[in-house]
Amino acid sequence: MKYLHSMVRVHDLDASLRFYCEGLGLRETRRTEVPAGKYTLVFLAAPDSPEAEVELTYNWGSQEDYGSARNFGHLAFRVDDIYATCARLQAMGYTIHRPPRDGHMAFVRSPDLISIELLQQGHLPPQEPWASMPNTGSW
């Protein structure tokens, strides 16, 4: 058996690609557009683990409420500098729901409310403004 990917549905493909690619640093590995089915599949991977992909499924024109059910927990990514990653995402307008107060772990949500866990490679010493920043909303 081999793990292939996790799929998340997205309402705005461009907004999702901005988050996952510009914000998190994932790279698009392939894309399939299916006009007959009215959907697009975009596969993304982190540079250090190209074999573990995230599939974004965009159903053209769908207004379906994908919700924020807690039966799906989160996607997790190891990062080289959690402070720089959180600062970049914050500068792009994303809320850091669980700041990296401990220099190790943070949570942010995608435009479609998918919870994303960021884990520092090793630990960094606590650093402001993150060390004293409270949690915001749910993650």
N, C-alpha and C positions, 0 to 999 in steps of 0.2 A: 504494500500500500504506500502511496505517496500523497502528501498534502499538496493541493493545488492552489486554492485561493479562497478568499471570503468575498461575498458579494454584498454591496449596499446599493439601495435604490436612491437616486438623486432627482431632484426637481429641476435644477438649473445646472446643466453640465459645465458651462463656462465658469460659474461661481465655484463649483466643486473642484474643477481642475486647478483653479487659482489657489484654493486652500491646500489641496493635496500636493500639487507640484511646486508652486511658488512658496507656499507657507511651510510645508513639511519637507520638501526636497525630493519627493518621489518622482519617478520618471515614467512616462507613458511607454509601455512595451509593445502594445498592439491595440488596434481598434477595429470593430466590426459594426457596420451599419446595415440594418435589415429593414429596408423600406416596406416590404410586404408585412412585416410584423410591427412596424412603426416603433423601433427601438434601436438604441446604440449601446454597444458594450465597449468600455474602455478599461484596459488592464494597466495597472500601475505597479511599480515595484521600487523598493528602496535600493540605492546603489550597492549596499553591502549584502543584500539578500534577494537577488533578482528572481530566485526560484519561488519565493513566497509573495504571491500577488494579491492585490485588492482589485476586485472588479467593480467598476461603477456601472450601474444599469440605469440608462435614461430612457424612460418610456415617453415617447413624443406626445406632448400635449396633455399628459396625465395630471389630473388634479387630485388624485388619490391621497388621502392623509396617511403618510407612512408612520406617523406617530412617534413617540419616544418611549416605547415599551421597554421595560427593564429586563425582558427575557433575553435580549442581546446586550452583553456587557460593554465591551469596548474593543478597539484595535489598539495595539501597543507597538511603539517604535523606540528603539534605542537611539540616542542622539549623542553627538560628540560634545556639545556645549548646550546644556538645557537652558541656561540664561539667555544665550544668543537666540536660540530657537523661539523661546517664549517672547522675547523682545521683538523679533521679526513678526511673529503672528499678531502680537498686540499692535504693532505699528500698522499692520494691514487691516486693523479693525476688529480682530477676533478677541473675545473675552477669555482670559485665562481663568477658568473656573476654580481650579485648585492650583495655586501658585507653587513654584518649586522652593518652598520655604526651607526644606532640608537639603537642597542642592542635589536631589536625586529624582524626585517624581513630580509631575504636573499633569493636569488634565485640561483639555480644550475641546470644544465641540465643532464639528464640521457645519457647513451651511444647512445640512439636513439633519442636524442634531445628533450625529453619530459621535459618541464619546471616544476621544483619542487620548490614550495614556502616553506620555513622554517619559522615558527613563534614561537618566544620565548614565553614560558609560563610566562606571566607578562612581565616586562621590565628589562633589565640589563643596568647598566651605560655604556656609550660609552667606548670602549677599543681599543687600538692599537694592531695590525696594521690595524684592521678593520675600525676604525673611519675615517682614512684618505685615505682609499683605494678606487679608482675610480671603476665605473662600467666597465665591460668588455663584449663586444659583445651585443647580444640581449638576453633577458630572458622573 
